[in-house]
Amino acid sequence: MAETLPTLLPAPSSILSEKYPSKAHARKVANLLPTTNGTIYLESAPLLLLPDSDSEAPFRQRRPFFYLSGCPLPDSFLTYHIPTNTLTLFIPPVDPESVPWSGLPMSVEEAQAQFDVDEVRHTNDPKPLGAEGGLVYVYTGDGQVSRSLGVSPENINRSQLKPAIDEARVVKDRYEIALLERANEISSYAHNYVLKCAHSMKNEREAQALFEAICLANGATGQAYNGIYAGGRSAATLHYVKNDASLLSVNAPDGGKEKPQLLLVDAGCELRCYASDITRVIPLTPDSKFTQEARQIYDLVLQMQKECMAMVKPHANWEEIHRHAHRVLIQGFLSLGIFKDGSVEEIMDARTSCAFLPHGLGHWLGMDTHDTGGHANYADTDPMFKYLRVRRPLVEGAVVTVEPGVYFCRYIVDGYLAEEKHRKFVDEGVLARYWVVGGVRIEDDVVIEKEGGRSLSLGAVKEREEVEMLAGQRGTPGWCNYL
């Protein structure tokens, strides 16, 4: 008989049995607006059909709307009257034509019991906004206002609601942290299971199928993003999306064949609109051990991550932590002989390490994988900081990913080697031994607490000896042997 799909034993936090704190979020946002005499208006995402089809497109709730409502329904809207602290949710009424196909929608009474709002009404019975006076704050970031508000244009503020919500979302409350913790528990469990079964997989898609199935079986509402399941040299592509290559034999640059040494898995589930984002690397050798070069790079990346995580605390300078990751990388490459003829600071100043770590150290995490409020500056001409998604001091209550990596991407590295200021620091003969490694990234989600950073993804093993030990258990997901 095939194995049953494994499920988690621990129950979710009891906090999650409470209502999502919509009104507290609404007040928090209102406090960041310039006036207390007004109304916030937000629409949910609409239900859309796929082009040239009568099938529904996958639905993803608008995060600002969920933040102030906790409501997952499409085609809804809300108002929050700031002076009276009144939050009203408007949900779709019964459509007799759709009931045979989709069943009855959520009723007003069910919504009132489920959501932290003062009143629930149907969308065809709206409360006129103009009657309440003051400004109406609308969100124009990811969708236009689709209905008439009955308010004169001069009383509509289209510029200040989005930055207020973006900033409010940075610091999480206890409920949000509980959601993020549970999403991380589920994803960590899935990562460990994929690690244990990787030896039996013939293709990257099998890793994706197993990870996603375990997440869904354990209560996840989906994936937080399109996962990365990259074997061998494909892991040098930062956002690899194909997830369909062989894990047994692939084309080598010399025209022959090679077996990927590693499988990089960057994947995380979503739980009620809250994300997890974890990356682990799995050895694919017959003995489940890292090869010498892969081990050296894995140990270096793990050192980078540990040292950077130890620096996470309130008010810490994230840019300096990012710089520290590069310093550790440079020192490691000097020890391995990949870098030569320069000091750490000389190579740092030349930005040569950016050829091997081209992305930022991490980003805020919350309802979006790359969450709001990081103040990134993609126009920065400095390659060390161009893609750093957090350009502000760390704050207590925020959640940040810590994800250093080392990548051997021909396209990027060759571009650097074309310039003498970089080439003089690189021993290309030594470097040649590492192309086959592809890339190594280790990523955890860290909540910033008063005493420092606390990892939410400790359940996903990452110590090299533990990774090799779990990989050596060689589990087999019998329920999917048809793969």
N, C-alpha and C positions, 0 to 999 in steps of 0.2 A: 504494500500500500504506500502511496506517495506521502511524503511528509506534509503535515499541515503547516500553514503559514504561521511563523512565530509571532506572538504578540507580547507586549510589555506586561509585566506583572504589577508594578506600582501604579496606584491610582493617581489621576491628576490632582493638583493642589486644590484644596477645598475653596480657595479664593475664586476659582473658576466656576463655582456653582452660584456665585453672586451675579448681579446684573453688571454688564459692561458699563463703566462710569461715564456715560455720555454727558450728563449735566455738569459734572466736574470739568470735563474737557471744554464744554461750551463756555463756562465761566472763565477758565484759563485763557481761552482765545479772546474773549471779550475784554479781559484785563490788558491785552496787548494792543487793543484798538484805541484810536485817539479820542473817542467820545463814548460816553455811556448812554447816550440817547439815540438808540437805533435798533435795527433788527438784522440779524444774520440770516441769509438765505442760501441754501445749498441744495443741489440736485444730486440724486444718485446716478449711477451709470444706467443708460438705457439698455433694454434688451434688443439685440440686433440680429438680423438674419445674415447668413453667409451669402456672398454675392451669387446671383443666379441660382438660388436655392431657397427652399422654404424651411431649411434646418437652422436652428438657432446657433449663433456663434458662441464660443466659450465666453462665459460671463465673468467679468472681474469688477468687483465693486470699486467705485471711486473712494480712494482713501480719505480725503477730507470729509466726505459725507459719512463714512463709517465712524470716523473719529468723533463726530458730534452726535451719532445716533446709535451705533452698535448694530445697525440694521443691514442685513445682506440682500434686501430685496431690490430688484431693478425698478425703474420707472416711478421712483418715489421722490419726495423732497421734504425739507424741514425748514422751520423757522425758529429762531431763538430771539425772543424779545428781551433785550439787555436790561432795561429798567425794572422789569418785573420778574426777571430770571425764569422765563417761561419757555420751555422747549416743546415744540409741537411737531409731530411726525405725520406726514401725509403718505398713505400707501394706496396702491391700486385697488379699485373696487372690483366686484365680481363682473367678469365679462362672460356672458352666457355662451358666446361662440367658442371660447377657449376651454371651458370647463371639461367637455368630453375628452379633450386632448391632454390637458395639463392638470386637471383636478381643481378643486376650490383653492383660491388664494388664501393667504393668511388673513384672518378677520381682524377687525378693530380691537376686539376684546383680547384676542391672542397676542396681538402686538403690544397692547397696553400692559399685559402681564409679563411680557418678555423683555421689553426695552425700558431703559431708564429715561423716560420722557414724561412730560406732564399731561399730554393729551395726544390721542391718535385720531386722525380723521382721514377720509378718503380724498384722493387727489381731485375728484370732481366736485368737492365741497371746500374749496380753499378759503382761508381767512384772508380778506383783502389787506395787503401790507400797508397800503397808503393810509389806512384808517388809524394806524398806530403812531404815525408821525416819526420824525427823525430820519436819519440816513438808513438806507438799505445796503448792507455790505454783501456783495456777490463775489463768487470765486470764478475766475476766468482762466485758470491754469490749464486744466485738461479737458475742458468742455465749455461751450457757451451756454448761457441761460436760454432755455428753450421755450419758456412760457412768458406770457405777459404778466408783469408784476403789478400793474395798475399804479405805478409810481412815476412821477415826472423824472425825466433824465437827470436833472440837476440834483436829485435826491438819491441817486444810485452811485455808490462808491465801488469802483471796480479795481482799485489798486492796493488796498490795504488788508483785505481778508487773507489772501494767499500767504504773504509773508508772516502774518500773525499765526496762522495755522502751522506753517512750516517751522516756526520757532517753538511753538507750543509742543510740537511732537518730539522735540529733541530729548527732553527729560521725561522718562517713563514713570508711571505710578505703579503701585503694587500689582494691580490687575494686569497691566501690560507686561510687567516683568514675569508674572506667572505664565502668561501665554507664551512668551519667548522661551522661558525655561522648558515648558512642555514640548514646544516645537523642537528644541534642541535635544531633549531626551529621545524623542522619536527618531530624529535624524541620526543621532549618535548610535542608536541601536541598529538602524539600517546600515550605517557605514561599517559597523563591526561585522554584520552578517555578510555584506558584500566582500569584505576583506577575507572572511573565512572561506567563502565559496569561489573566490576569484580563480583559483587554480583550475576549476572545471569549466571555465567560460571560454568559448571560442571566439566571441565577438564582443565589441564594446556595448552593443545594444542589450546584451544579456545583463550586464551590470546595471544599466539603466532600468531595465524591466524589474529586476529584483529589488533595487532600492525603492522605486516608486511603489511597488506592490506592498512592501513591508510598511512603508509610511502610511498608505491608505488603510491597511489592515489594523493599524494602531491608532486610528482616529484623525489622521491629518486630513485637511480639506483640499489638499492638492500640493503642488510643488511651488516654492516661492519664486523660482526662476527656472529657465531651461538649464538643466544640469549639464556638467562637463564630464564626460567619461572618455578620457584621452589616453590611449596606449602609446608607449614609446615616444618617438620624436614628436608626435602630435601634441604632447603636453607642453611643447614650446609655444604653441598657439594659445594666447591667454584666455580667450573666450571661444575655445573650440566647440563647434556645434554639430559636427557630422554624427558622432557617436555610432558609427556603423562599420568601423574597420576591424579587421581580423586581429585577434590577440595571439595568434599562433605563428603567422608568417606574413610579413609585409615587404614591400619593395625597399631595398636599401639604396642609398645614393650611388653606390658603385655598380648598380645594375643587378646585384644579387638579391638574396633574400635574407631577412633577419627577424628574429623573434623579439618583440618588445620586451624590454627589461622591467618596465614599470607601468602601472595603471594609475593615473591621477584621477581622482573622483572629487569633483567640486559640486556638491549637491546639498539641498536642504529643503525640508517640507515647509508648508504654510499651515498655520492653525488659526482659523477665524481671522484672516487678513494679517496675521503676524508671522514674520519670516524667521527662518534659521538659515545659516550660511556657513558650511563646514567643508574644509578640504583635507583630504588624506591621500597618501600615496602607498601603493601596494606593490610588493615585489612579485614578479611573475616567473621567476627562475624555478627550475625543477625542485630545488631544495627549499624554496620559499625564503631564501636569504637574499639580501641586497648584494649585487656585484660590488667589487671594490670601488669603482668610480661612483656608482649610484649611492653606496654607503657614505662616501666622503661628502657628496653633495647633500644627502639627506641629513647627516649630522650637522653640517654647516647651517642649513635652513632651520633646523630645530633649535640650534644655538641662537640664531638670529631672533627666532620667535620668542624663546624663553626670556632672553635679555630685554626685548622690547616689552613683553607683557609685564615684566617686573617694574617697568617705568610708568605703567598706566596708573594714574591717580588723578583726583580732581585738580584742576588748574595746570596740569602738566602740558608742556608745549609739544603738540603732536608733530610739528615739523621737525623738532629736534629728535624725537623718537624715530621718525622716519630716517633722519640722517644717521642715527645710530645703527639702524639696520644695514645701511650702505657701508658703514665703517667695519662692521663685523664681516660683511661679505668680502670687502677688500682684503682684510687681514687673512681671512680664510683662503682666498685665491692666492695671496702671496705665499702662504704656507704650502699650498698644493703645487705651486710653481706656474699656475695659469697666469698670474700677474708677476711682473719682474721690474727691476730697475726703477723703482719709485717708492716713495713712502706712502703711507695710508692717506695723508692729507694731500699729497701731490696728485695721487690718482683720484681722490675725492674731488679736488678742485677742477680736474680735467673732465669730470663726469663720465669717466670710462666705465664705471660700475653700472651706469644706466643701460648699457648694452645688455646686461645680464639680469637686471631688475628694473624693467621699464615702467612698472605701474606703481601706484601709491601703496603705502603700507596697510591701509584699511579705510573703512567708511562707517558712517553711522548705520545702525540696523534698527528696524522697527516694523512698521507696516509695509514699507518697501525695503527691498534688499539693499539698495543704495538710498538710504533714508534722507529725509529733508534736513536742512539747517546746517550743512557742512561748510557752506561758503567756498566751494571749490572755485578755482580760477584757471579755467582751461585755456585762457589766453596767455598764461605765463610762458615766457620763452625759455625758462630754465627747465631742462629735461628732467631734473630731479624732482620738480614740484608740479609740473604741468598736470599730471594725472592724480595728484594727491587730493582726495575728495573731502578731507576735513582740513580746513585752513583756519582753525581757531583753537584756543585752549580746550582741554577736556573738561567736562562738567559732570558733577555727581548726578547719577540717575540716568545718564545716557548709556547707550550700548554701542560699542565699537568693535569692528572686526580687526583682528591682528593677523595679517596674512603675508608674511614675507615669502619670497620665492627666488629661485635661481633658474634661468632658462637659457637653453642653448639653441637659439633661433637663428638659422643661417642668414635670413633676410635682414634681421636687425643687426646682428654682430658684424656681418660683412660690411654693412654701411659704416659702422664705427671703424673697422680695420682699414677702410679706404682713406682715413685721415691719420697722418703721422702722429698727431698729438695723442691719439689713442693707441695706435699700432705699437708704439715704442714701449708700452707697458704690458703687452700681451705676448706670451710665448705660444706661438701658433702650433708648435709641435706638441706641447703638452695639452693645449686646448683640444687638439684633434681626438684625444682619447675620450672626451666627454660629450661629443655630439650625440652619441647613441643614447645618452641618458635622457635627452629630451627636455624635461622640466620637472622641478620639484616645488610644490607649494604646500604649506601647512597653515591652516586657518582655523581660528576659534572665535567665538562670539563672547565678548567680555563686557560685563556690566560694571560701570565705574561707581564704586562705593567709597564711603568716607575714608576707609583704611587702605584703599587701593582697588585694583581690578580683580573681579571674580569671574572665572571662566564658566560659561553656561554649557559648554560642550566637552566637559572632562570625560564624559562617558565614552567618547570615541577615542580609542587607544591611539597613541602617537609615539610613545617611546619605541625606539627602533627594535629593541629586544622583544617588546610586547607585540609589535606589529608582526615580526617574524614568527613568534610563537603562535599567534592566532591564525596567521596564514598557513602555518604548518599543520593546523588541526584538520584542514582540508574537508570542510563540510560540503555537503551536496544538497542543493535545493531540489529535492526529488519531485516536488510538485510542479517544477518547470523543466523536467527532463526533455520535454518536446523541443526545447530550444536547441 
